[in-house]
Amino acid sequence: MFDIIRIPAFKDNYIWLLRKGAVAVVVDPGDARPVLDVLEREGLTLASILVTHHHNDHQGGVASLLSHYPAAVFGPATESITALTQPLHGGETIRLTSLGVDFQVIAVPGHTLGHLAYYGSGCLYCGDTLFGAGCGRLFEGTAEQMHDSLTRLAVLPAETAVYCAHEYTEANLRFALAVEPGNRHLRRRVDEVAVTRAKGLATVPFTIALERATNPFLRCSEAEVIVSAQSRAPQARNALEVFTALRQWKNEF
């Protein structure tokens, strides 16, 4: 197994550093400086970089990191990724020999068209697709693509630890509670997250099980969620139509 270090960046980004012995892999390094600080402090060598999508806050630090370490760069083949050496489409299994771990590469279009997620050793690195109690905005893809992508992630094992790239949970829970106020699991999570954030602590990672129980975007077939969606879009009947209504509502929330 490997250790995981959370590296805060910008206003609310998280960069994930995976380490085993003296070797590290970094996920979505939007900023090089905080990553370099950890590598230097811990005496680590950077072997690989995993990029989920092309937005600058996820890959803006790649060039600077490569000026210090000759790392392999994994990322979406169909997007413009700095110094990409391992282009991926989804469906592959990649071997990170430095960690001794295989990762499944999952295509999750929606936020961007080529967005990828990486799943291995019970951990999911999903960039801006699935957030705590929420999901990414549809900058390039369609509601149908994002709904399909979230469905693909929701069937991962319940105990999967989800490492998304932003600290959005508290804000997302306010929306989730507006959608499904009768959900007791959701109410409990709202209280727990309020305590966590008051202490200045992170709400990430969280589990797939928790998302299934509290994330409205994964609960589009639940009666209360359907009724709430129909209050905004009366024509919403199936799960995709409910999801589409929720995503538009969240944009305006």
Phi and psi in degrees as GROMACS dihedral restraints (atoms count N, CA, C in turn):
[ dihedral_restraints ]
;  ai    aj    ak    al  type     phi  dphi    fc
    3     4     5     6     1  -126.2    20    10
    4     5     6     7     1   160.3    20    10
    6     7     8     9     1   -90.3    20    10
    7     8     9    10     1   151.7    20    10
    9    10    11    12     1  -122.0    20    10
   10    11    12    13     1   126.1    20    10
   12    13    14    15     1  -112.9    20    10
   13    14    15    16     1   126.9    20    10
   15    16    17    18     1   -87.7    20    10
   16    17    18    19     1   126.6    20    10
   18    19    20    21     1  -117.2    20    10
   19    20    21    22     1   107.4    20    10
   21    22    23    24     1   -66.9    20    10
   22    23    24    25     1   145.2    20    10
   24    25    26    27     1  -147.7    20    10
   25    26    27    28     1   152.2    20    10
   27    28    29    30     1    52.6    20    10
   28    29    30    31     1  -141.8    20    10
   30    31    32    33     1   -81.4    20    10
   31    32    33    34     1   -44.3    20    10
   33    34    35    36     1  -148.1    20    10
   34    35    36    37     1    16.6    20    10
   36    37    38    39     1   -78.9    20    10
   37    38    39    40     1   152.0    20    10
   39    40    41    42     1  -122.3    20    10
   40    41    42    43     1   128.3    20    10
   42    43    44    45     1  -101.5    20    10
   43    44    45    46     1   136.9    20    10
   45    46    47    48     1  -108.7    20    10
   46    47    48    49     1   125.9    20    10
   48    49    50    51     1  -112.2    20    10
   49    50    51    52     1   123.0    20    10
   51    52    53    54     1  -105.0    20    10
   52    53    54    55     1   126.3    20    10
   54    55    56    57     1  -128.4    20    10
   55    56    57    58     1   143.1    20    10
   57    58    59    60     1  -141.9    20    10
   58    59    60    61     1   117.7    20    10
   60    61    62    63     1    63.1    20    10
   61    62    63    64     1  -126.9    20    10
   63    64    65    66     1  -102.6    20    10
   64    65    66    67     1    14.6    20    10
   66    67    68    69     1  -117.8    20    10
   67    68    69    70     1   146.2    20    10
   69    70    71    72     1  -134.5    20    10
   70    71    72    73     1   153.8    20    10
   72    73    74    75     1  -125.4    20    10
   73    74    75    76     1   139.7    20    10
   75    76    77    78     1  -122.0    20    10
   76    77    78    79     1   142.2    20    10
   78    79    80    81     1  -112.6    20    10
   79    80    81    82     1   124.9    20    10
   81    82    83    84     1    55.8    20    10
   82    83    84    85     1    60.5    20    10
   84    85    86    87     1   -80.8    20    10
   85    86    87    88     1    87.0    20    10
   87    88    89    90     1   -69.1    20    10
   88    89    90    91     1   -25.1    20    10
   90    91    92    93     1  -134.2    20    10
   91    92    93    94     1   128.1    20    10
   93    94    95    96     1   -78.1    20    10
   94    95    96    97     1   -35.0    20    10
   96    97    98    99     1   -58.9    20    10
   97    98    99   100     1   -49.6    20    10
   99   100   101   102     1   -65.5    20    10
  100   101   102   103     1   -28.7    20    10
  102   103   104   105     1   -69.9    20    10
  103   104   105   106     1   -46.0    20    10
  105   106   107   108     1   -60.5    20    10
  106   107   108   109     1   -38.4    20    10
  108   109   110   111     1   -58.9    20    10
  109   110   111   112     1   -44.1    20    10
  111   112   113   114     1   -68.4    20    10
  112   113   114   115     1   -44.9    20    10
  114   115   116   117     1   -58.6    20    10
  115   116   117   118     1   -44.2    20    10
  117   118   119   120     1   -69.9    20    10
  118   119   120   121     1   -42.3    20    10
  120   121   122   123     1   -64.6    20    10
  121   122   123   124     1   -39.1    20    10
  123   124   125   126     1   -91.3    20    10
  124   125   126   127     1    -3.8    20    10
  126   127   128   129     1    66.8    20    10
  127   128   129   130     1    42.2    20    10
  129   130   131   132     1  -104.3    20    10
  130   131   132   133     1   152.1    20    10
  132   133   134   135     1  -108.3    20    10
  133   134   135   136     1   131.3    20    10
  135   136   137   138     1   -84.3    20    10
  136   137   138   139     1   120.2    20    10
  138   139   140   141     1   -98.8    20    10
  139   140   141   142     1   -37.8    20    10
  141   142   143   144     1  -146.9    20    10
  142   143   144   145     1   154.6    20    10
  144   145   146   147     1  -126.0    20    10
  145   146   147   148     1   128.3    20    10
  147   148   149   150     1  -107.1    20    10
  148   149   150   151     1   127.3    20    10
  150   151   152   153     1  -117.9    20    10
  151   152   153   154     1   130.9    20    10
  153   154   155   156     1   -87.1    20    10
  154   155   156   157     1   -33.9    20    10
  156   157   158   159     1  -163.7    20    10
  157   158   159   160     1   175.5    20    10
  159   160   161   162     1   -83.9    20    10
  160   161   162   163     1    -7.8    20    10
  162   163   164   165     1   -58.8    20    10
  163   164   165   166     1   142.8    20    10
  165   166   167   168     1   -62.6    20    10
  166   167   168   169     1   -30.7    20    10
  168   169   170   171     1   -74.4    20    10
  169   170   171   172     1     2.9    20    10
  171   172   173   174     1  -115.8    20    10
  172   173   174   175     1   -17.4    20    10
  174   175   176   177     1  -137.5    20    10
  175   176   177   178     1     5.4    20    10
  177   178   179   180     1   -63.4    20    10
  178   179   180   181     1   -20.3    20    10
  180   181   182   183     1   -95.3    20    10
  181   182   183   184     1     0.8    20    10
  183   184   185   186     1   -60.9    20    10
  184   185   186   187     1   -48.9    20    10
  186   187   188   189     1   -59.0    20    10
  187   188   189   190     1   -44.0    20    10
  189   190   191   192     1   -66.0    20    10
  190   191   192   193     1   -40.4    20    10
  192   193   194   195     1   -61.7    20    10
  193   194   195   196     1   -39.6    20    10
  195   196   197   198     1   -70.6    20    10
  196   197   198   199     1   -19.6    20    10
  198   199   200   201     1   -74.0    20    10
  199   200   201   202     1   -14.1    20    10
  201   202   203   204     1  -107.7    20    10
  202   203   204   205     1   -30.3    20    10
  204   205   206   207     1  -138.6    20    10
  205   206   207   208     1   136.4    20    10
  207   208   209   210     1   -83.1    20    10
  208   209   210   211     1    67.0    20    10
  210   211   212   213     1   -86.7    20    10
  211   212   213   214     1   150.8    20    10
  213   214   215   216     1   -76.1    20    10
  214   215   216   217     1   144.4    20    10
  216   217   218   219     1  -118.5    20    10
  217   218   219   220     1   114.8    20    10
  219   220   221   222     1   -99.9    20    10
  220   221   222   223     1   138.5    20    10
  222   223   224   225     1  -177.2    20    10
  223   224   225   226     1  -179.5    20    10
  225   226   227   228     1   -65.1    20    10
  226   227   228   229     1   128.3    20    10
  228   229   230   231     1   -67.3    20    10
  229   230   231   232     1   -26.9    20    10
  231   232   233   234     1   -94.7    20    10
  232   233   234   235     1     5.0    20    10
  234   235   236   237     1  -120.9    20    10
  235   236   237   238     1   163.0    20    10
  237   238   239   240     1   -84.2    20    10
  238   239   240   241     1    99.7    20    10
  240   241   242   243     1  -113.6    20    10
  241   242   243   244     1   127.4    20    10
  243   244   245   246     1   -56.1    20    10
  244   245   246   247     1   126.5    20    10
  246   247   248   249     1    53.9    20    10
  247   248   249   250     1    35.1    20    10
  249   250   251   252     1   -61.2    20    10
  250   251   252   253     1   124.9    20    10
  252   253   254   255     1  -112.1    20    10
  253   254   255   256     1   -21.2    20    10
  255   256   257   258     1  -127.0    20    10
  256   257   258   259     1    81.3    20    10
  258   259   260   261     1   -71.0    20    10
  259   260   261   262     1   136.1    20    10
  261   262   263   264     1  -131.1    20    10
  262   263   264   265     1   150.7    20    10
  264   265   266   267     1  -116.4    20    10
  265   266   267   268     1   -14.7    20    10
  267   268   269   270     1   102.0    20    10
  268   269   270   271     1   140.5    20    10
  270   271   272   273     1   100.2    20    10
  271   272   273   274     1   -12.4    20    10
  273   274   275   276     1   -82.9    20    10
  274   275   276   277     1   162.3    20    10
  276   277   278   279     1  -118.3    20    10
  277   278   279   280     1   123.5    20    10
  279   280   281   282     1  -108.0    20    10
  280   281   282   283     1   143.0    20    10
  282   283   284   285     1  -104.3    20    10
  283   284   285   286     1   115.8    20    10
  285   286   287   288     1   -96.1    20    10
  286   287   288   289     1    93.2    20    10
  288   289   290   291     1   -63.2    20    10
  289   290   291   292     1   -29.0    20    10
  291   292   293   294     1   -64.5    20    10
  292   293   294   295     1   -28.7    20    10
  294   295   296   297     1  -101.3    20    10
  295   296   297   298     1   -14.2    20    10
  297   298   299   300     1    68.4    20    10
  298   299   300   301     1    35.6    20    10
  300   301   302   303     1  -133.2    20    10
  301   302   303   304     1   142.9    20    10
  303   304   305   306     1   -98.6    20    10
  304   305   306   307     1   139.4    20    10
  306   307   308   309     1  -119.7    20    10
  307   308   309   310     1   133.2    20    10
  309   310   311   312     1   -81.3    20    10
  310   311   312   313     1   136.2    20    10
  312   313   314   315     1  -100.0    20    10
  313   314   315   316     1   122.9    20    10
  315   316   317   318     1  -115.5    20    10
  316   317   318   319     1   124.0    20    10
  318   319   320   321     1   -74.9    20    10
  319   320   321   322     1   123.5    20    10
  321   322   323   324     1  -133.1    20    10
  322   323   324   325     1    63.7    20    10
  324   325   326   327     1   -65.2    20    10
  325   326   327   328     1   155.1    20    10
  327   328   329   330     1   151.4    20    10
  328   329   330   331     1   -68.4    20    10
  330   331   332   333     1   -62.4    20    10
  331   332   333   334     1   -50.4    20    10
  333   334   335   336     1  -130.0    20    10
  334   335   336   337     1   166.5    20    10
  336   337   338   339     1   -73.9    20    10
  337   338   339   340     1   -29.8    20    10
  339   340   341   342     1  -104.0    20    10
  340   341   342   343     1    10.8    20    10
  342   343   344   345     1   -53.0    20    10
  343   344   345   346     1   136.7    20    10
  345   346   347   348     1  -122.0    20    10
  346   347   348   349     1   156.9    20    10
  348   349   350   351     1  -127.1    20    10
  349   350   351   352     1   153.9    20    10
  351   352   353   354     1  -122.5    20    10
  352   353   354   355     1   126.7    20    10
  354   355   356   357     1  -127.6    20    10
  355   356   357   358     1   124.3    20    10
  357   358   359   360     1  -169.8    20    10
  358   359   360   361     1   152.3    20    10
  360   361   362   363     1    51.5    20    10
  361   362   363   364     1    36.9    20    10
  363   364   365   366     1    75.9    20    10
  364   365   366   367     1    11.6    20    10
  366   367   368   369     1  -122.0    20    10
  367   368   369   370     1   143.1    20    10
  369   370   371   372     1  -121.9    20    10
  370   371   372   373     1   125.2    20    10
  372   373   374   375     1  -110.0    20    10
  373   374   375   376     1   106.4    20    10
  375   376   377   378     1  -119.9    20    10
  376   377   378   379     1    12.8    20    10
  378   379   380   381     1    55.8    20    10
  379   380   381   382     1  -120.0    20    10
  381   382   383   384     1  -112.3    20    10
  382   383   384   385     1    30.6    20    10
  384   385   386   387     1   -91.9    20    10
  385   386   387   388     1   -61.1    20    10
  387   388   389   390     1  -110.6    20    10
  388   389   390   391     1   126.4    20    10
  390   391   392   393     1  -114.5    20    10
  391   392   393   394     1   169.9    20    10
  393   394   395   396     1   -60.8    20    10
  394   395   396   397     1   112.9    20    10
  396   397   398   399     1    64.2    20    10
  397   398   399   400     1    19.2    20    10
  399   400   401   402     1  -158.4    20    10
  400   401   402   403     1  -170.3    20    10
  402   403   404   405     1  -148.8    20    10
  403   404   405   406     1   168.8    20    10
  405   406   407   408     1   -72.5    20    10
  406   407   408   409     1   158.7    20    10
  408   409   410   411     1   -71.1    20    10
  409   410   411   412     1   157.2    20    10
  411   412   413   414     1   -94.2    20    10
  412   413   414   415     1    81.1    20    10
  414   415   416   417     1   -77.0    20    10
  415   416   417   418     1   -35.0    20    10
  417   418   419   420     1  -126.3    20    10
  418   419   420   421     1   -37.3    20    10
  420   421   422   423     1   -88.7    20    10
  421   422   423   424     1  -175.6    20    10
  423   424   425   426     1  -102.7    20    10
  424   425   426   427     1   166.1    20    10
  426   427   428   429     1   -60.7    20    10
  427   428   429   430     1   -38.7    20    10
  429   430   431   432     1   -62.4    20    10
  430   431   432   433     1   -42.8    20    10
  432   433   434   435     1   -62.1    20    10
  433   434   435   436     1   -46.2    20    10
  435   436   437   438     1   -66.6    20    10
  436   437   438   439     1   -40.7    20    10
  438   439   440   441     1   -60.4    20    10
  439   440   441   442     1   -43.6    20    10
  441   442   443   444     1   -63.8    20    10
  442   443   444   445     1   -40.7    20    10
  444   445   446   447     1   -64.0    20    10
  445   446   447   448     1   -44.1    20    10
  447   448   449   450     1   -65.9    20    10
  448   449   450   451     1   -37.0    20    10
  450   451   452   453     1   -62.2    20    10
  451   452   453   454     1   -37.8    20    10
  453   454   455   456     1   -64.3    20    10
  454   455   456   457     1   -39.0    20    10
  456   457   458   459     1   -76.5    20    10
  457   458   459   460     1   -33.1    20    10
  459   460   461   462     1   -66.9    20    10
  460   461   462   463     1   -20.0    20    10
  462   463   464   465     1   -90.8    20    10
  463   464   465   466     1     1.3    20    10
  465   466   467   468     1   -65.3    20    10
  466   467   468   469     1   160.8    20    10
  468   469   470   471     1   -52.1    20    10
  469   470   471   472     1   142.3    20    10
  471   472   473   474     1   -55.7    20    10
  472   473   474   475     1   -34.0    20    10
  474   475   476   477     1   -83.1    20    10
  475   476   477   478     1    -0.8    20    10
  477   478   479   480     1   -53.1    20    10
  478   479   480   481     1   129.9    20    10
  480   481   482   483     1   -88.8    20    10
  481   482   483   484     1   124.1    20    10
  483   484   485   486     1   -99.7    20    10
  484   485   486   487     1   121.5    20    10
  486   487   488   489     1  -111.7    20    10
  487   488   489   490     1    90.4    20    10
  489   490   491   492     1   -87.0    20    10
  490   491   492   493     1   179.8    20    10
  492   493   494   495     1  -105.3    20    10
  493   494   495   496     1     5.4    20    10
  495   496   497   498     1  -143.3    20    10
  496   497   498   499     1   150.8    20    10
  498   499   500   501     1   -92.3    20    10
  499   500   501   502     1    81.7    20    10
  501   502   503   504     1  -113.9    20    10
  502   503   504   505     1     1.2    20    10
  504   505   506   507     1   -58.5    20    10
  505   506   507   508     1   -46.9    20    10
  507   508   509   510     1   -62.0    20    10
  508   509   510   511     1   -44.8    20    10
  510   511   512   513     1   -66.0    20    10
  511   512   513   514     1   -40.7    20    10
  513   514   515   516     1   -63.3    20    10
  514   515   516   517     1   -35.4    20    10
  516   517   518   519     1   -65.6    20    10
  517   518   519   520     1   -31.2    20    10
  519   520   521   522     1   -62.6    20    10
  520   521   522   523     1   -40.3    20    10
  522   523   524   525     1   -69.4    20    10
  523   524   525   526     1   -45.1    20    10
  525   526   527   528     1   -56.9    20    10
  526   527   528   529     1   -39.4    20    10
  528   529   530   531     1   -69.4    20    10
  529   530   531   532     1   -31.6    20    10
  531   532   533   534     1   -67.5    20    10
  532   533   534   535     1   -32.2    20    10
  534   535   536   537     1   -78.4    20    10
  535   536   537   538     1   -42.1    20    10
  537   538   539   540     1  -135.7    20    10
  538   539   540   541     1    66.2    20    10
  540   541   542   543     1   -65.4    20    10
  541   542   543   544     1   -18.5    20    10
  543   544   545   546     1   -86.9    20    10
  544   545   546   547     1     2.4    20    10
  546   547   548   549     1   -83.0    20    10
  547   548   549   550     1   108.6    20    10
  549   550   551   552     1   -68.4    20    10
  550   551   552   553     1   -32.0    20    10
  552   553   554   555     1   -65.5    20    10
  553   554   555   556     1   -38.9    20    10
  555   556   557   558     1   -65.6    20    10
  556   557   558   559     1   -42.8    20    10
  558   559   560   561     1   -62.8    20    10
  559   560   561   562     1   -39.5    20    10
  561   562   563   564     1   -64.3    20    10
  562   563   564   565     1   -41.1    20    10
  564   565   566   567     1   -65.6    20    10
  565   566   567   568     1   -39.1    20    10
  567   568   569   570     1   -56.4    20    10
  568   569   570   571     1   -46.0    20    10
  570   571   572   573     1   -65.2    20    10
  571   572   573   574     1   -43.4    20    10
  573   574   575   576     1   -66.0    20    10
  574   575   576   577     1   -41.4    20    10
  576   577   578   579     1   -68.3    20    10
  577   578   579   580     1   -36.4    20    10
  579   580   581   582     1   -59.7    20    10
  580   581   582   583     1   -40.9    20    10
  582   583   584   585     1   -67.6    20    10
  583   584   585   586     1   -44.2    20    10
  585   586   587   588     1   -59.3    20    10
  586   587   588   589     1   -47.9    20    10
  588   589   590   591     1   -70.9    20    10
  589   590   591   592     1   -32.8    20    10
  591   592   593   594     1   -61.9    20    10
  592   593   594   595     1   -27.4    20    10
  594   595   596   597     1   -86.9    20    10
  595   596   597   598     1    -1.1    20    10
  597   598   599   600     1    76.7    20    10
  598   599   600   601     1    20.8    20    10
  600   601   602   603     1   -98.0    20    10
  601   602   603   604     1   161.4    20    10
  603   604   605   606     1   -83.1    20    10
  604   605   606   607     1   150.8    20    10
  606   607   608   609     1   -99.1    20    10
  607   608   609   610     1     0.6    20    10
  609   610   611   612     1  -111.7    20    10
  610   611   612   613     1   134.3    20    10
  612   613   614   615     1   -83.2    20    10
  613   614   615   616     1   167.8    20    10
  615   616   617   618     1  -137.9    20    10
  616   617   618   619     1   175.6    20    10
  618   619   620   621     1  -106.3    20    10
  619   620   621   622     1   158.7    20    10
  621   622   623   624     1   -60.3    20    10
  622   623   624   625     1   -38.2    20    10
  624   625   626   627     1   -58.2    20    10
  625   626   627   628     1   -43.9    20    10
  627   628   629   630     1   -64.0    20    10
  628   629   630   631     1   -39.3    20    10
  630   631   632   633     1   -66.7    20    10
  631   632   633   634     1   -40.9    20    10
  633   634   635   636     1   -59.8    20    10
  634   635   636   637     1   -32.2    20    10
  636   637   638   639     1   -85.9    20    10
  637   638   639   640     1   -21.0    20    10
  639   640   641   642     1  -134.5    20    10
  640   641   642   643     1   -12.4    20    10
  642   643   644   645     1   -90.9    20    10
  643   644   645   646     1   113.6    20    10
  645   646   647   648     1   -60.3    20    10
  646   647   648   649     1   -28.1    20    10
  648   649   650   651     1   -73.0    20    10
  649   650   651   652     1   -14.5    20    10
  651   652   653   654     1  -102.9    20    10
  652   653   654   655     1     5.3    20    10
  654   655   656   657     1  -125.9    20    10
  655   656   657   658     1    35.3    20    10
  657   658   659   660     1   -73.3    20    10
  658   659   660   661     1    -3.4    20    10
  660   661   662   663     1  -105.9    20    10
  661   662   663   664     1     2.9    20    10
  663   664   665   666     1   -81.6    20    10
  664   665   666   667     1   140.5    20    10
  666   667   668   669     1   -56.5    20    10
  667   668   669   670     1   -48.6    20    10
  669   670   671   672     1   -65.8    20    10
  670   671   672   673     1   -36.4    20    10
  672   673   674   675     1   -65.5    20    10
  673   674   675   676     1   -41.9    20    10
  675   676   677   678     1   -61.3    20    10
  676   677   678   679     1   -47.2    20    10
  678   679   680   681     1   -60.6    20    10
  679   680   681   682     1   -43.0    20    10
  681   682   683   684     1   -63.8    20    10
  682   683   684   685     1   -42.5    20    10
  684   685   686   687     1   -63.1    20    10
  685   686   687   688     1   -39.6    20    10
  687   688   689   690     1   -69.4    20    10
  688   689   690   691     1   -21.2    20    10
  690   691   692   693     1   -68.4    20    10
  691   692   693   694     1   -21.9    20    10
  693   694   695   696     1  -100.7    20    10
  694   695   696   697     1   -34.2    20    10
  696   697   698   699     1  -139.0    20    10
  697   698   699   700     1    88.2    20    10
  699   700   701   702     1   -56.5    20    10
  700   701   702   703     1   -22.9    20    10
  702   703   704   705     1   -79.5    20    10
  703   704   705   706     1    -8.8    20    10
  705   706   707   708     1   -68.2    20    10
  706   707   708   709     1   120.6    20    10
  708   709   710   711     1  -123.8    20    10
  709   710   711   712     1   -53.4    20    10
  711   712   713   714     1   -91.1    20    10
  712   713   714   715     1   174.8    20    10
  714   715   716   717     1   -60.8    20    10
  715   716   717   718     1   -39.2    20    10
  717   718   719   720     1   -65.4    20    10
  718   719   720   721     1   -43.1    20    10
  720   721   722   723     1   -65.6    20    10
  721   722   723   724     1   -37.1    20    10
  723   724   725   726     1   -65.5    20    10
  724   725   726   727     1   -45.5    20    10
  726   727   728   729     1   -57.8    20    10
  727   728   729   730     1   -45.8    20    10
  729   730   731   732     1   -59.8    20    10
  730   731   732   733     1   -42.3    20    10
  732   733   734   735     1   -64.7    20    10
  733   734   735   736     1   -41.2    20    10
  735   736   737   738     1   -64.9    20    10
  736   737   738   739     1   -42.2    20    10
  738   739   740   741     1   -65.5    20    10
  739   740   741   742     1   -39.8    20    10
  741   742   743   744     1   -66.8    20    10
  742   743   744   745     1   -41.3    20    10
  744   745   746   747     1   -60.5    20    10
  745   746   747   748     1   -45.5    20    10
  747   748   749   750     1   -62.4    20    10
  748   749   750   751     1   -35.8    20    10
  750   751   752   753     1   -58.4    20    10
  751   752   753   754     1   -30.7    20    10
  753   754   755   756     1  -102.0    20    10
  754   755   756   757     1    -4.7    20    10
